[in-house]
Amino acid sequence: MRFRAIVRLAALAAALLVLAGTASAEALRNWRLSFEVLSSQHAQPREGRKAGYAEKDALTRAVLAEIVPHVWTTLGATAARARSRVQAGGHGEAVNPSIHSVIQTHEGEARRLAAALGYVFRQYAVLMYDLGAEGSDLRYVAVRFPRGTLTPALATRFFGLARAELTSGKLGFSGTRSRMIFININTGIADADFAAGLAKAAAAWPEPVLKVDAPKPVRAFLIENDWEKAKAGEDYVRLLGPQSERRAAALAQLQRRHDGRVRRWVAFLQPAPRPGVRIAPDAPQPRP
């Protein structure tokens, strides 16, 4: 009898361990999603016109208010659960307005949300990451500005210094109001060199106001679709989980709505002025 009781207790303990492991794996985490709303897959300005940061920012804010909440609800997430704002983000050589959302959820749902956003906005990749992760092999470095002072212009300026120290076409950052968060993902740069390069960039800043944190673990993923090969966003659709076809159909309506908005936005962009041509200062500005 004692032997049977011991066996039963051992089996119960093993089951509890499995359940604890499952609960841990499914624990709610504060996942951050970073993405843009413009893509090379969208209509492009004519006559070599290049949209400025302020013009892209106005469009991004309108999209955040009018389309992003519907993406959340299409997948069953409550829009109110996500805290989102438009901040500067950078990748490669460009700094653009990006939407940064924080939502407390499971990793699986965060992946589905990232895929849905990438699908609707025709992005090649959406970055999702958890700054509170432990035991991850990836590292991030935060560059801190005085509270609330990080502007797109300052972010662009520092990103230029960082790119001068860290040679990688995969270098990028996401931003808050006071921090530039550099995740060492797919850069090909060793973590120590990555941190040292950002420290050198901060040292080159004219004013001694920047603080560079020591590297910390981060759980991060790039949720991707290769639009040249998967022209209908199939890579994203596969990640939408149960009822993916139904969800993709609903998201396709949002995608078409966004495509139309971008076409109208591009059509209203004024052509680049020719030399000697004056532009009326009180010309009406189109709604983004």
Backbone as JSON, one array per atom type, in Angstrom:
{
  "sequence": "MRFRAIVRLAALAAALLVLAGTASAEALRNWRLSFEVLSSQHAQPREGRKAGYAEKDALTRAVLAEIVPHVWTTLGATAARARSRVQAGGHGEAVNPSIHSVIQTHEGEARRLAAALGYVFRQYAVLMYDLGAEGSDLRYVAVRFPRGTLTPALATRFFGLARAELTSGKLGFSGTRSRMIFININTGIADADFAAGLAKAAAAWPEPVLKVDAPKPVRAFLIENDWEKAKAGEDYVRLLGPQSERRAAALAQLQRRHDGRVRRWVAFLQPAPRPGVRIAPDAPQPRP",
  "N": [[0.82, -1.2, 0.0], [1.92, 1.19, 0.86], [3.82, 1.53, -1.12], [2.23, 1.86, -3.4], [0.96, 4.24, -2.73], [3.12, 5.99, -2.69], [3.84, 5.89, -5.38], [1.55, 7.02, -6.51], [1.64, 9.61, -5.41], [4.03, 10.5, -6.56], [3.28, 10.5, -9.26], [1.28, 12.44, -9.17], [2.78, 14.67, -8.41], [4.42, 14.91, -10.67], [2.51, 15.53, -12.59], [1.61, 17.99, -11.63], [3.94, 19.48, -11.98], [4.11, 19.51, -14.76], [1.77, 20.93, -15.38], [2.4, 23.35, -14.15], [4.56, 24.11, -15.7], [3.28, 24.45, -18.16], [1.53, 26.54, -17.52], [3.36, 28.52, -16.97], [4.53, 28.81, -19.48], [2.39, 29.84, -20.84], [1.96, 32.23, -19.65], [0.76, 35.54, -19.04], [2.27, 38.26, -20.65], [3.91, 41.43, -21.07], [3.82, 42.29, -24.13], [5.43, 43.98, -26.76], [4.72, 45.57, -29.77], [5.99, 46.65, -32.81], [5.67, 48.62, -35.65], [5.32, 49.88, -39.03], [3.14, 51.83, -41.2], [3.32, 52.25, -43.85], [4.56, 50.97, -46.96], [6.74, 49.52, -49.43], [5.07, 48.14, -51.04], [2.85, 49.63, -51.34], [1.03, 52.31, -53.07], [3.09, 54.75, -54.63], [4.55, 58.04, -54.28], [4.31, 60.36, -57.02], [6.4, 61.63, -59.69], [8.93, 61.6, -58.52], [8.57, 62.55, -55.97], [9.13, 62.72, -52.53], [7.77, 61.81, -49.53], [7.69, 63.78, -46.56], [8.78, 63.53, -43.08], [6.84, 64.63, -41.33], [4.5, 64.49, -42.88], [4.18, 61.73, -43.21], [3.85, 61.11, -40.54], [1.39, 62.3, -39.89], [-0.37, 60.74, -41.43], [0.11, 58.22, -40.24], [-0.86, 58.59, -37.63], [-3.58, 58.98, -38.14], [-4.25, 56.47, -39.14], [-3.73, 54.88, -36.92], [-5.81, 55.65, -35.26], [-8.1, 54.95, -36.73], [-7.95, 52.44, -38.03], [-6.24, 50.5, -36.83], [-7.47, 49.67, -34.29], [-9.53, 48.03, -35.26], [-8.15, 45.92, -36.31], [-7.2, 44.66, -34.01], [-9.68, 43.8, -32.85], [-10.67, 42.11, -34.79], [-9.23, 39.82, -34.41], [-10.17, 39.08, -32.0], [-9.13, 40.31, -29.81], [-9.4, 42.78, -27.25], [-9.56, 46.13, -28.03], [-9.07, 48.09, -26.16], [-7.25, 47.0, -24.48], [-4.74, 47.38, -25.48], [-2.05, 49.63, -25.4], [-1.17, 52.27, -27.29], [1.0, 54.28, -29.27], [2.35, 56.79, -31.49], [5.63, 56.83, -32.45], [9.06, 57.63, -33.26], [10.81, 55.3, -35.26], [13.41, 53.13, -36.4], [15.24, 51.57, -39.11], [17.79, 49.95, -40.9], [18.71, 52.42, -42.95], [16.82, 54.32, -42.59], [14.59, 56.49, -40.8], [11.41, 56.5, -39.53], [7.94, 57.38, -38.84], [6.47, 55.24, -36.49], [4.17, 52.82, -35.22], [3.83, 51.96, -31.91], [2.85, 49.48, -29.89], [1.7, 48.24, -26.79], [0.7, 45.34, -25.24], [-0.83, 43.25, -22.92], [-0.6, 39.93, -22.98], [-0.74, 36.48, -24.18], [2.07, 34.79, -25.66], [1.43, 33.46, -28.05], [-0.92, 34.76, -28.94], [0.12, 37.31, -29.29], [1.83, 36.85, -31.43], [-0.06, 36.26, -33.43], [-1.4, 38.71, -33.56], [0.68, 40.36, -34.45], [1.14, 39.22, -36.97], [-1.31, 39.78, -38.18], [-1.29, 42.59, -38.24], [0.96, 43.01, -39.88], [-0.03, 41.9, -42.22], [-2.3, 43.52, -42.89], [-1.11, 46.05, -43.23], [0.8, 45.56, -45.1], [3.47, 44.94, -44.45], [6.92, 43.97, -44.49], [8.01, 42.95, -42.22], [7.12, 42.66, -38.77], [8.02, 43.77, -35.64], [8.13, 42.08, -32.59], [8.43, 42.06, -29.09], [9.6, 41.29, -25.75], [10.52, 42.94, -23.02], [10.84, 42.14, -20.45], [11.81, 39.61, -20.31], [13.57, 36.66, -19.24], [16.57, 34.78, -19.35], [16.89, 34.66, -22.09], [18.73, 34.43, -25.17], [19.09, 36.63, -26.75], [19.98, 40.12, -26.72], [19.33, 43.48, -25.59], [19.93, 47.01, -25.83], [19.32, 49.97, -24.17], [19.15, 53.36, -24.9], [19.09, 56.23, -23.13], [17.36, 59.29, -23.02], [16.94, 62.59, -21.61], [13.97, 62.79, -19.65], [11.08, 62.53, -21.58], [12.04, 63.95, -23.8], [12.78, 62.92, -26.25], [12.75, 63.41, -29.55], [11.67, 63.03, -33.03], [13.67, 64.2, -34.62], [15.95, 64.19, -32.95], [16.18, 61.45, -32.55], [16.77, 60.62, -35.15], [19.2, 61.86, -35.47], [20.82, 60.6, -33.51], [20.65, 57.95, -34.4], [22.07, 58.09, -36.74], [24.66, 58.47, -35.73], [24.93, 56.03, -34.4], [24.85, 54.21, -36.53], [27.22, 54.84, -37.74], [29.02, 53.71, -36.04], [28.28, 51.04, -35.84], [28.27, 48.72, -38.15], [25.88, 47.47, -40.03], [23.3, 46.28, -42.03], [21.02, 45.52, -40.8], [20.57, 46.9, -38.52], [18.54, 48.5, -36.12], [15.95, 50.35, -34.35], [13.47, 50.81, -31.79], [11.25, 53.22, -30.39], [10.53, 55.17, -27.41], [9.13, 57.8, -25.43], [11.38, 58.63, -24.18], [13.42, 56.83, -24.61], [15.63, 55.05, -26.79], [15.44, 51.95, -28.11], [17.54, 49.44, -28.8], [17.69, 46.41, -30.32], [19.61, 43.56, -30.52], [19.28, 41.86, -33.02], [19.7, 39.67, -35.57], [21.84, 41.16, -36.58], [24.47, 40.42, -36.86], [26.47, 41.26, -35.24], [28.57, 41.02, -32.42], [27.43, 40.82, -29.01], [28.88, 42.31, -27.07], [30.36, 44.08, -28.67], [28.25, 45.37, -29.86], [27.04, 46.78, -27.73], [29.26, 48.37, -27.01], [29.59, 49.92, -29.3], [27.25, 51.49, -29.29], [27.69, 52.88, -26.95], [29.91, 54.42, -27.7], [28.72, 55.98, -29.66], [26.97, 57.47, -28.06], [28.85, 58.84, -26.56], [29.78, 60.56, -28.45], [27.81, 62.39, -28.65], [26.8, 65.79, -28.55], [26.01, 66.99, -26.1], [26.38, 66.04, -22.68], [24.19, 64.19, -21.87], [23.08, 61.75, -22.32], [22.32, 58.38, -21.39], [23.53, 55.13, -21.37], [22.29, 52.0, -21.09], [23.36, 48.91, -19.59], [23.71, 45.84, -21.5], [20.76, 43.84, -21.73], [18.68, 40.9, -21.28], [16.3, 39.96, -23.81], [13.26, 38.88, -25.2], [12.59, 38.39, -28.43], [11.11, 38.69, -31.7], [10.97, 38.65, -35.25], [8.21, 38.92, -37.11], [7.34, 37.81, -40.18], [6.75, 38.37, -43.74], [7.42, 37.53, -47.02], [6.84, 39.47, -49.54], [7.46, 39.4, -52.22], [7.56, 36.73, -52.87], [5.43, 35.54, -51.47], [2.8, 36.7, -52.41], [0.2, 37.19, -51.67], [0.29, 37.48, -49.0], [0.65, 35.06, -47.66], [2.44, 33.99, -45.76], [1.87, 35.4, -43.44], [-0.84, 34.77, -43.11], [-0.81, 32.08, -42.43], [-0.08, 32.22, -39.8], [-2.23, 33.08, -38.37], [-3.75, 31.46, -36.84], [-6.45, 29.4, -35.46], [-9.32, 29.2, -37.6], [-8.19, 30.69, -39.66], [-8.67, 31.37, -42.34], [-11.16, 32.67, -42.29], [-10.51, 34.84, -40.66], [-8.53, 36.03, -42.24], [-10.04, 36.88, -44.4], [-11.61, 38.9, -43.23], [-9.56, 40.63, -42.44], [-8.56, 41.28, -44.93], [-10.41, 43.07, -45.91], [-9.87, 45.3, -44.3], [-7.29, 45.73, -45.17], [-7.7, 46.5, -47.87], [-9.11, 48.83, -47.38], [-7.13, 50.37, -46.14], [-5.21, 50.44, -48.2], [-6.6, 52.02, -50.04], [-6.76, 54.43, -48.62], [-4.03, 55.12, -48.52], [-3.53, 55.48, -51.26], [-5.12, 57.75, -51.77], [-3.87, 59.57, -50.08], [-1.29, 59.7, -51.25], [-2.0, 60.78, -53.71], [-2.74, 63.34, -53.01], [-0.4, 64.45, -52.17], [1.77, 67.11, -52.71], [3.56, 67.77, -55.74], [7.17, 67.77, -55.99], [8.53, 71.0, -55.7], [9.49, 72.93, -58.56], [12.58, 74.56, -59.43], [12.53, 78.02, -58.79], [9.78, 78.24, -58.71], [7.11, 79.47, -56.89], [5.39, 78.51, -53.93], [2.15, 78.84, -52.73], [1.71, 80.09, -49.47], [-0.61, 79.76, -48.04], [-1.93, 77.6, -49.04], [-4.46, 75.12, -49.16], [-4.38, 72.28, -46.98], [-4.42, 68.79, -47.44], [-6.57, 66.34, -45.86], [-5.1, 63.78, -43.93]],
  "CA": [[0.0, 0.0, 0.0], [2.79, 2.36, 0.92], [4.47, 1.68, -2.42], [1.24, 2.45, -4.31], [0.75, 5.64, -2.35], [4.29, 6.74, -3.14], [3.73, 6.0, -6.84], [0.49, 8.0, -6.81], [2.15, 10.94, -5.08], [5.02, 10.85, -7.57], [2.56, 10.82, -10.49], [0.62, 13.73, -8.95], [3.82, 15.71, -8.44], [4.84, 15.09, -12.06], [1.43, 16.23, -13.29], [1.64, 19.39, -11.2], [5.08, 20.11, -12.63], [3.74, 19.74, -16.17], [0.8, 22.03, -15.41], [3.11, 24.59, -13.81], [5.35, 24.5, -16.87], [2.36, 24.96, -19.17], [1.04, 27.86, -17.08], [4.46, 29.48, -17.14], [4.71, 29.09, -20.9], [1.25, 30.61, -21.3], [1.77, 33.38, -18.78], [0.57, 36.84, -19.68], [3.46, 39.1, -20.67], [3.75, 42.71, -21.75], [4.44, 42.22, -25.45], [5.49, 45.23, -27.51], [4.68, 45.39, -31.21], [6.46, 47.86, -33.48], [5.41, 48.46, -37.08], [4.98, 51.06, -39.81], [1.9, 51.65, -41.96], [3.64, 52.42, -45.26], [5.39, 49.89, -47.47], [7.03, 49.6, -50.87], [3.96, 47.49, -51.72], [1.78, 50.61, -51.51], [1.2, 53.34, -54.1], [4.23, 55.62, -54.35], [4.4, 59.41, -54.81], [4.72, 60.53, -58.41], [7.38, 62.66, -60.05], [10.07, 61.58, -57.62], [8.22, 63.21, -54.71], [9.37, 61.93, -51.34], [7.01, 62.36, -48.4], [8.47, 64.15, -45.39], [8.43, 62.84, -41.84], [5.59, 65.17, -40.79], [3.4, 63.98, -43.69], [4.01, 60.33, -42.83], [3.38, 61.08, -39.16], [-0.05, 62.6, -39.9], [-1.04, 59.55, -41.93], [0.23, 57.15, -39.26], [-1.77, 58.87, -36.51], [-4.95, 58.73, -38.6], [-4.4, 55.02, -39.26], [-3.79, 54.35, -35.56], [-7.13, 55.93, -34.7], [-9.22, 54.48, -37.52], [-7.84, 51.09, -38.57], [-5.57, 49.56, -35.92], [-8.39, 49.01, -33.34], [-10.31, 46.99, -35.94], [-7.27, 44.75, -36.44], [-7.26, 43.96, -32.72], [-10.97, 43.16, -32.61], [-10.85, 41.02, -35.76], [-8.63, 38.61, -33.83], [-10.79, 38.8, -30.72], [-8.52, 41.08, -28.73], [-10.08, 44.02, -26.94], [-8.68, 47.23, -28.4], [-8.7, 48.87, -24.98], [-6.14, 46.36, -23.78], [-3.47, 47.82, -26.07], [-1.65, 51.04, -25.27], [-0.44, 52.53, -28.52], [1.34, 55.67, -29.62], [3.23, 56.95, -32.64], [6.98, 57.28, -32.09], [10.05, 57.37, -34.3], [11.46, 54.0, -35.28], [14.39, 53.11, -37.48], [15.8, 50.3, -39.57], [18.65, 50.19, -42.07], [19.16, 53.81, -43.01], [15.66, 55.2, -42.53], [13.83, 56.72, -39.57], [10.05, 56.81, -39.93], [6.95, 57.23, -37.78], [6.06, 53.86, -36.27], [3.21, 52.6, -34.15], [4.36, 51.08, -30.86], [1.74, 49.03, -29.06], [2.0, 47.34, -25.68], [-0.5, 44.61, -24.88], [-0.57, 42.13, -22.01], [-1.25, 38.78, -23.59], [0.11, 35.32, -24.37], [2.96, 34.9, -26.82], [0.73, 33.01, -29.25], [-1.8, 35.81, -29.42], [0.98, 38.41, -29.77], [2.28, 36.47, -32.78], [-1.19, 36.41, -34.34], [-1.63, 40.14, -33.74], [1.76, 40.88, -35.29], [0.88, 38.76, -38.32], [-2.47, 40.52, -38.7], [-0.83, 43.95, -38.55], [1.82, 42.93, -41.06], [-0.88, 41.61, -43.38], [-3.12, 44.68, -43.24], [-0.29, 47.18, -43.64], [1.72, 45.07, -46.12], [4.83, 45.06, -43.96], [7.79, 42.81, -44.65], [8.24, 42.39, -40.89], [6.64, 43.36, -37.57], [8.85, 43.39, -34.5], [7.47, 41.87, -31.3], [9.46, 41.78, -28.09], [9.27, 41.33, -24.33], [11.7, 43.45, -22.31], [10.94, 41.53, -19.12], [12.17, 38.19, -20.44], [14.79, 36.19, -18.58], [17.14, 33.57, -19.93], [16.96, 34.71, -23.55], [20.07, 34.64, -25.73], [19.15, 37.95, -27.37], [20.22, 41.24, -25.83], [19.01, 44.81, -26.08], [20.57, 48.13, -25.14], [18.49, 51.17, -24.18], [19.82, 54.66, -24.82], [18.12, 57.08, -22.44], [17.41, 60.73, -23.13], [16.18, 63.21, -20.52], [12.58, 62.36, -19.68], [10.13, 63.18, -22.47], [12.68, 64.87, -24.75], [13.21, 62.25, -27.49], [11.99, 63.83, -30.73], [12.14, 62.36, -34.25], [14.93, 64.79, -35.08], [17.04, 63.69, -32.11], [16.32, 60.02, -32.83], [17.46, 60.51, -36.43], [20.59, 62.29, -35.25], [21.56, 59.56, -32.8], [20.71, 56.76, -35.23], [23.2, 58.3, -37.64], [25.9, 58.2, -34.97], [24.98, 54.59, -34.13], [25.18, 53.51, -37.77], [28.63, 55.07, -38.02], [29.8, 52.82, -35.17], [27.83, 49.65, -35.99], [28.02, 48.48, -39.57], [24.96, 46.36, -40.28], [22.07, 46.69, -42.68], [19.9, 45.07, -39.98], [20.49, 47.71, -37.3], [17.28, 49.22, -36.0], [15.54, 50.71, -32.99], [12.11, 51.28, -31.53], [11.4, 54.36, -29.48], [9.52, 55.67, -26.49], [9.31, 59.25, -25.3], [12.68, 58.93, -23.58], [14.41, 55.78, -24.86], [15.8, 54.35, -28.05], [15.68, 50.56, -27.74], [18.26, 48.74, -29.86], [17.72, 44.96, -30.09], [20.65, 42.94, -31.35], [18.64, 40.74, -33.69], [20.13, 39.46, -36.96], [22.8, 42.18, -37.04], [25.79, 39.84, -37.09], [27.42, 41.94, -34.36], [28.65, 40.43, -31.09], [26.74, 41.65, -28.03], [29.81, 43.26, -26.45], [30.65, 45.12, -29.66], [27.0, 46.1, -30.05], [26.93, 47.72, -26.61], [30.37, 49.32, -27.07], [29.32, 50.86, -30.39], [26.23, 52.46, -28.85], [28.34, 53.74, -25.95], [30.72, 55.38, -28.45], [27.8, 56.94, -30.29], [26.5, 58.37, -27.0], [29.97, 59.71, -26.17], [29.94, 61.57, -29.5], [26.69, 63.34, -28.56], [27.37, 67.08, -28.12], [25.73, 67.28, -24.69], [26.53, 64.82, -21.87], [22.88, 63.93, -21.25], [22.59, 60.42, -22.66], [22.74, 57.26, -20.57], [23.45, 53.87, -22.11], [22.13, 50.89, -20.15], [24.08, 47.66, -19.89], [22.87, 44.9, -22.25], [19.82, 43.04, -20.95], [18.01, 39.9, -22.12], [15.02, 40.32, -24.41], [12.67, 37.86, -26.07], [12.18, 39.19, -29.59], [10.9, 37.97, -32.94], [10.49, 39.36, -36.43], [7.13, 38.19, -37.78], [7.68, 38.27, -41.53], [6.17, 37.86, -44.98], [8.16, 37.94, -48.21], [5.79, 39.84, -50.48], [7.85, 39.03, -53.58], [7.25, 35.31, -53.04], [4.09, 35.3, -50.92], [2.17, 37.95, -52.85], [-1.1, 37.36, -51.01], [0.51, 37.5, -47.55], [0.43, 33.71, -47.13], [3.25, 33.74, -44.56], [1.12, 35.95, -42.31], [-2.11, 34.07, -42.94], [-0.53, 30.81, -41.73], [0.13, 32.49, -38.37], [-3.44, 33.66, -37.78], [-4.34, 30.51, -35.9], [-7.72, 28.78, -35.84], [-10.2, 30.01, -38.47], [-7.32, 31.66, -40.33], [-9.28, 31.85, -43.58], [-12.19, 33.67, -41.94], [-9.83, 36.03, -40.18], [-7.85, 36.66, -43.36], [-11.06, 37.56, -45.2], [-11.94, 40.15, -42.53], [-8.39, 41.5, -42.5], [-8.4, 41.74, -46.31], [-11.23, 44.28, -46.05], [-9.1, 46.38, -43.7], [-6.15, 45.97, -46.05], [-8.19, 47.29, -49.0], [-9.43, 50.17, -46.87], [-5.87, 51.07, -45.93], [-4.64, 50.7, -49.52], [-7.31, 53.18, -50.62], [-6.33, 55.64, -47.91], [-2.68, 55.48, -48.96], [-3.63, 56.02, -52.63], [-5.62, 59.12, -51.69], [-2.8, 60.36, -49.45], [-0.26, 59.91, -52.26], [-2.54, 61.66, -54.76], [-2.8, 64.71, -52.51], [0.94, 64.99, -51.92], [2.16, 68.08, -53.73], [4.83, 67.43, -56.41], [8.33, 68.55, -55.56], [8.54, 72.28, -56.43], [10.59, 73.18, -59.49], [13.34, 75.77, -59.09], [11.94, 79.29, -59.22], [8.32, 78.22, -58.59], [6.69, 79.78, -55.53], [4.22, 77.78, -53.43], [1.34, 79.72, -51.89], [1.83, 79.64, -48.08], [-1.9, 79.46, -47.45], [-2.59, 76.54, -49.8], [-5.15, 74.17, -48.25], [-3.69, 71.02, -46.74], [-5.37, 67.68, -47.45], [-6.69, 65.49, -44.68], [-4.31, 62.56, -44.13]],
  "C": [[0.86, 1.25, 0.0], [3.44, 2.63, -0.44], [3.51, 2.33, -3.42], [1.01, 3.92, -4.02], [1.91, 6.51, -2.82], [4.24, 6.96, -4.64], [2.7, 7.05, -7.22], [0.96, 9.43, -6.53], [3.17, 11.41, -6.11], [4.34, 11.26, -8.88], [1.87, 12.18, -10.37], [1.61, 14.87, -9.02], [4.28, 15.99, -9.87], [3.79, 15.86, -12.84], [1.41, 17.71, -12.93], [2.79, 20.14, -11.84], [4.77, 20.43, -14.08], [2.78, 20.92, -16.28], [1.47, 23.35, -15.11], [3.93, 25.07, -14.99], [4.47, 25.07, -17.95], [1.86, 26.35, -18.81], [2.11, 28.91, -17.28], [4.63, 29.86, -18.59], [3.59, 29.96, -21.44], [1.0, 31.86, -20.47], [1.57, 34.65, -19.59], [1.85, 37.67, -19.56], [3.12, 40.41, -21.35], [4.52, 42.68, -23.07], [4.35, 43.58, -26.14], [5.55, 44.89, -29.0], [5.06, 46.72, -31.87], [6.34, 47.67, -34.98], [5.12, 49.83, -37.72], [3.7, 50.78, -40.61], [2.1, 51.91, -43.45], [4.63, 51.35, -45.69], [5.68, 50.15, -48.94], [5.94, 48.93, -51.69], [2.8, 48.45, -51.97], [2.06, 51.53, -52.7], [2.3, 54.3, -53.68], [4.0, 57.01, -54.92], [4.95, 59.52, -56.23], [5.82, 61.59, -58.53], [8.55, 62.73, -59.07], [9.83, 62.24, -56.29], [8.47, 62.26, -53.55], [8.65, 62.57, -50.16], [7.93, 62.65, -47.23], [7.99, 63.42, -44.15], [7.08, 63.32, -41.31], [4.38, 64.64, -41.57], [3.13, 62.51, -43.37], [3.44, 60.22, -41.41], [1.87, 61.33, -39.09], [-0.85, 61.4, -40.39], [-1.04, 58.44, -40.88], [-0.73, 57.36, -38.09], [-3.23, 58.63, -36.91], [-5.22, 57.23, -38.68], [-4.51, 54.38, -37.87], [-5.19, 54.52, -34.98], [-8.24, 55.16, -35.42], [-9.15, 53.03, -37.96], [-7.26, 50.1, -37.56], [-6.54, 48.92, -34.91], [-9.21, 47.89, -33.98], [-9.46, 45.74, -36.18], [-7.31, 43.95, -35.15], [-8.55, 43.14, -32.61], [-11.25, 42.04, -33.6], [-10.29, 39.72, -35.22], [-9.17, 38.3, -32.43], [-10.17, 39.54, -29.55], [-9.33, 42.35, -28.5], [-9.15, 45.19, -27.18], [-8.21, 48.02, -27.19], [-7.53, 48.26, -24.22], [-4.79, 46.86, -24.28], [-3.26, 49.3, -25.82], [-0.74, 51.35, -26.46], [-0.14, 54.01, -28.66], [2.27, 55.64, -30.82], [4.55, 57.53, -32.16], [7.9, 57.0, -33.27], [10.59, 55.95, -34.13], [12.41, 53.97, -36.47], [14.84, 51.72, -37.84], [16.63, 50.58, -40.82], [19.2, 51.6, -42.05], [18.03, 54.81, -42.77], [15.09, 55.31, -41.12], [12.44, 57.19, -39.99], [9.11, 56.75, -38.73], [6.52, 55.77, -37.69], [5.01, 53.83, -35.17], [3.82, 51.59, -33.18], [3.21, 50.74, -29.92], [2.26, 48.1, -27.97], [0.7, 46.67, -25.27], [-0.11, 43.43, -24.0], [-1.33, 40.92, -22.52], [-0.29, 37.6, -23.62], [0.96, 35.5, -25.61], [2.24, 34.5, -28.11], [-0.18, 34.08, -29.82], [-0.99, 36.99, -29.94], [1.48, 38.11, -31.17], [1.16, 36.66, -33.8], [-1.48, 37.88, -34.61], [-0.57, 40.75, -34.65], [1.55, 40.48, -36.74], [-0.27, 39.53, -38.96], [-2.08, 41.95, -39.09], [0.04, 43.97, -39.8], [1.01, 42.71, -42.32], [-1.64, 42.85, -43.83], [-2.27, 45.81, -43.81], [0.84, 46.79, -44.61], [3.19, 45.25, -45.71], [5.63, 43.8, -44.25], [8.08, 42.16, -43.3], [7.6, 43.28, -39.84], [7.48, 42.84, -36.42], [7.98, 43.22, -33.27], [8.53, 41.49, -30.28], [8.93, 41.98, -26.68], [10.52, 41.73, -23.57], [11.87, 42.81, -20.94], [11.37, 40.08, -19.15], [13.46, 37.9, -19.68], [15.28, 34.93, -19.29], [17.2, 33.56, -21.44], [18.4, 34.94, -24.0], [20.21, 36.01, -26.39], [19.35, 39.03, -26.31], [19.74, 42.54, -26.46], [19.75, 45.84, -25.25], [19.64, 49.33, -25.28], [19.36, 52.4, -24.03], [18.79, 55.65, -24.3], [18.41, 58.56, -22.65], [16.72, 61.32, -21.9], [14.68, 62.99, -20.72], [11.72, 63.22, -20.63], [10.73, 64.04, -23.56], [13.04, 64.22, -26.08], [12.26, 62.61, -28.63], [12.45, 63.03, -31.94], [13.47, 62.91, -34.75], [16.11, 64.28, -34.27], [17.27, 62.2, -32.34], [17.09, 59.82, -34.14], [18.94, 60.85, -36.27], [21.39, 61.19, -34.55], [21.69, 58.3, -33.64], [21.84, 56.88, -36.25], [24.53, 58.03, -36.97], [26.05, 56.7, -34.71], [25.38, 53.82, -35.39], [26.64, 53.71, -38.16], [29.52, 54.14, -37.2], [29.49, 51.34, -35.4], [27.43, 49.42, -37.44], [27.17, 47.24, -39.75], [23.71, 46.91, -40.95], [20.84, 46.3, -41.88], [19.75, 45.88, -38.69], [19.17, 48.47, -37.28], [16.98, 49.56, -34.55], [14.04, 50.95, -32.96], [12.22, 52.32, -30.43], [10.25, 54.54, -28.52], [9.73, 57.17, -26.4], [10.68, 59.62, -24.76], [13.77, 57.93, -23.93], [14.43, 55.37, -26.32], [16.23, 52.93, -27.7], [16.29, 49.84, -28.94], [18.32, 47.25, -29.5], [18.72, 44.34, -31.06], [20.1, 41.67, -31.99], [19.05, 40.73, -35.17], [21.13, 40.49, -37.47], [24.15, 41.59, -37.4], [26.87, 40.46, -36.24], [27.4, 41.27, -32.99], [28.03, 41.39, -30.06], [27.66, 42.7, -27.4], [30.14, 44.4, -27.4], [29.43, 45.99, -29.91], [26.85, 47.17, -28.97], [28.02, 48.78, -26.67], [30.14, 50.35, -28.16], [28.3, 51.91, -30.0], [26.8, 53.39, -27.79], [29.21, 54.8, -26.64], [29.85, 56.43, -29.13], [27.29, 57.95, -29.26], [27.6, 59.33, -26.57], [30.18, 60.82, -27.19], [28.81, 62.6, -29.49], [27.2, 64.66, -27.98], [27.15, 67.39, -26.65], [25.83, 65.99, -23.88], [25.24, 64.47, -21.13], [22.39, 62.51, -21.49], [23.15, 59.38, -21.71], [22.51, 55.98, -21.35], [23.39, 52.73, -21.09], [23.02, 49.71, -20.56], [23.16, 46.73, -20.67], [22.01, 44.05, -21.32], [19.14, 42.03, -21.85], [16.66, 40.4, -22.63], [14.54, 39.13, -25.24], [12.06, 38.61, -27.25], [12.07, 38.31, -30.83], [10.55, 38.97, -34.05], [9.45, 38.47, -37.1], [7.09, 38.7, -39.21], [6.79, 37.66, -42.61], [7.01, 38.41, -46.13], [7.17, 38.21, -49.33], [6.17, 39.55, -51.93], [7.47, 37.57, -53.89], [5.84, 34.98, -52.58], [3.25, 36.55, -51.17], [0.82, 38.22, -52.21], [-0.95, 37.35, -49.48], [0.36, 36.14, -46.89], [1.23, 33.42, -45.87], [2.54, 34.26, -43.31], [-0.15, 35.15, -42.04], [-1.91, 32.76, -42.18], [-0.39, 31.0, -40.23], [-1.12, 32.98, -37.65], [-4.19, 32.7, -36.88], [-5.63, 29.92, -36.4], [-8.59, 29.74, -36.65], [-9.39, 31.07, -39.22], [-7.94, 32.2, -41.61], [-10.34, 32.91, -43.31], [-11.55, 34.96, -41.48], [-9.15, 36.78, -41.32], [-8.84, 37.42, -44.24], [-11.45, 38.9, -44.56], [-10.79, 41.14, -42.6], [-8.17, 42.06, -43.91], [-9.25, 42.98, -46.56], [-10.51, 45.49, -45.46], [-7.9, 46.73, -44.57], [-6.56, 46.83, -47.24], [-8.54, 48.71, -48.57], [-8.17, 50.99, -46.68], [-5.19, 51.39, -47.27], [-5.28, 51.93, -50.16], [-6.91, 54.48, -49.95], [-4.95, 56.08, -48.37], [-2.71, 56.06, -50.37], [-4.11, 57.46, -52.6], [-4.56, 60.05, -51.1], [-1.7, 60.69, -50.46], [-0.74, 60.89, -53.32], [-2.55, 63.11, -54.31], [-1.43, 65.29, -52.19], [1.32, 65.93, -53.06], [3.45, 67.61, -54.42], [5.96, 68.29, -55.86], [8.39, 69.85, -56.36], [9.74, 72.39, -57.35], [11.31, 74.45, -59.1], [12.66, 77.02, -59.64], [10.44, 79.36, -59.11], [7.94, 78.45, -57.14], [5.43, 78.99, -55.18], [3.46, 78.69, -52.48], [1.38, 79.21, -50.45], [0.5, 79.24, -47.47], [-2.66, 78.4, -48.27], [-3.24, 75.54, -48.85], [-4.4, 72.85, -48.17], [-4.71, 69.88, -46.72], [-5.41, 66.96, -46.12], [-5.91, 64.22, -44.91], [-5.21, 61.34, -44.34]]
}
